[in-house]
Amino acid sequence: MILRKLFSAFFLLAVLSFQVNGQDVIRQNPCSSPSILQQADSIKQELAKNGFVVVKEASMQMESEYEMPVIVPLTEGSWYQFVFIGDISSKLYEVRMFDWDEKQVVYQKKMWGDVDGNVISYSYIPKFSEYHMMKPVQVNKKKKQLCGYVMLLKKTNAPVK
């Protein structure tokens, strides 16, 4: 219920801000990390072989130990793949995903040193067409400002050869 109220408040605030002054909208700042972009390209190519196409992707400036909410509309019965890539020097990576009713539907955690330790990737097939919120976070003891990358891919009928 709180998540639904937050969504409503956010959209109302965004609409009002846009109508009052289009420059007052808060925007997520992108970042640039060649190693993360290279990883993202490799992951996209591999998933494309299995019939996934990119729906949304973005680099994002993150602060160590703080979640970065990402809100996306998902369609009932569609097969999605969510990917989060964090800074390679971070020690911990987590992603939580919540449905519209604030129910946590996915939780993934990786530590530095795990296989593909800075990449969290999971499949998800929503039971309802509704907005979902992903909350990636990474913890880095040496850097406060970090780069992260998120991708949402959707399964198509035919894999790419």
C-alpha positions, 0 to 999 in steps of 0.5 A: 500500500505504501509503495502504491502511495509513493508511486502516486505521489511521485507521479503527481509531483513529477506532473506538477513539477513539469507543469510549473517549471520543466527544469525542476524535475529530478533526473538520475545522473548517468555515469561512464565506466568502460569496463561496465559498458563492455560487460553490458555489451557481452551480456546483451549479446549472450542474452540475444542468442537466447531470444531476449531484446533490450527494453530499457537500459541505463548507466546510473551514478550511485552512492555506496550503501544507498539503494537506487530505485528503478521503476518499470512497467511489466506485462503479465506472462511475459518473460523478463531478464533483469541485469544489474552491473556494479563497480568491480571494486565493490564488496557487496551487491544486492537487488530487491524487486517489489511488485505494485503491492509492495511484496518483495518478489525477488532478492539476489545478493553477491559478494566480491569474489563470487563468479561474476560477482559484480553482476546480478541477473535474474529472470522474472515472469510477472503474474499481473501487468503492473509497475515493479520497483527494482532496488539495486545497491552496492557497498564499497569501502574505498569509493563513495560515488560509484557507477552502476548499470541496469538492463531490462530485457524481454524474451521474444519468440525467436532467438537471434543466431 
